[in-house]
Amino acid sequence: MTLNASHPLMDGRTADSALITAYRGGKPERRPVWFMRQAGRSLPEYREVRRGIGMLDSCLKPELAAEITLQPVRRHDVDAGIFFSDIVIPLKLAGVDVDIVPGVGPVLGAPVRTAADVAKLPVLDDAALEPIRDAVRLTVAELGSKPLIGFAGAPFTLAAYMVEGKPSRDHLGPRTMMHAEPETWRALTDWAADASGKFLRAQLEAGASAGQLFDSWAGSLGLADYRRHVAPASARALDHVRDLGAPLVHFGTGTSELLVAMRDVGVDVIGVDYRLPLDEANRRLGGTTPLQGNIDPALLAAPWEVLEAHVREVIAAGAAAPGHVLNLGHGVPPETDPEVLTRVVELIHRMEL
Ligand code: CP3
């Protein structure tokens, strides 16, 4: 299977865009930049349209999800939209009792802790993904030559929420399960891989030009556990979309020791968090993998001179890699002044290649 001839990546709209060119290791005509969590609480126009509508409900209203995805693209002139949705949407669409509690994060009605709990998980029906496809179609019709990035949660990060039933700092539950009950763990992460893989495939088929797998909490694992208990499921999630030929990005936080293993699940680009300079990330990856990152989100609140010097340093360090897409080293903090983001984009686009 491949993408259809009228897909933005196939019909000439996005294949030569700065983002896709850099993801493929080529030389773009301008330095591409987008921000994780660019759509969301830092924008007054987001808070306005979200008023009175729950987070997951807003993801399932196609016009609203498209509008929220487009808001930061219009405002900041970033080089890509990131689809407005959430990593737990495939759980919700499969029929799992999950919600996003403001200020807390994903919370499940009942945690998934035993082999019986895993066996009861409902299979995600492809037809349930129609609101996602609708939202993507509406979004790409407006984006024109700017690519839309689709995404999904990696199986470890999803399973971490499912086992704990809520956000946690140390992820003790999933880390115990992978050793104490490896078969249950394997079944759970396979389930999560298939749900996330179908969610990402729906976005790519409907018009997204690249895909990013978020393994936000993989940094709580050592390399041996990551390779043995997590990487196979992440590879399985991506197996759902490899045939489509869209560039794939893999990102996690605290993953400086895992970068090679994360690349080895089979992706084109590695997203680097703010902890590791990009020249060192490039060295660890053997100089062959395009990178994305890694402006420290904390510096968005620093005086402009401090932030500007940091952005220049990130660009200089990224020059070592065979391709570099500017981003933050994690999501936009909600209290960020959006004008600072616009100014960062202008600076990046103004700098000589
Ligand atoms: O611009 C974008 O990146 C928009 C799309 C997006 C959202 N969530 C919207 C969202 C993406 C790519 C995500 C991914 C996501 N969701 C991740 C991986 C990225 C990361 O940050 O590490 C994770 C871990 C989640 C789970 C999740 N959803 C958390 C921890 C929270 C925060 C809870 C809170 O209120 O502090 C959410 C909610 C969420 N997802 C919001 C947004 C805009 C905020 C909810 C709101 O505006 O009411």
Residues whose N, C-alpha, C, O or C-beta is under 5 A from the ligand:
A	BS01	CP3	F35 M36 R37 Q38 A39 G40 R41 M55 I82 F83 F84 S85 D86 I87 I100 V101 P102 G103 V104 G105 P106 F151 F214 S216 G331
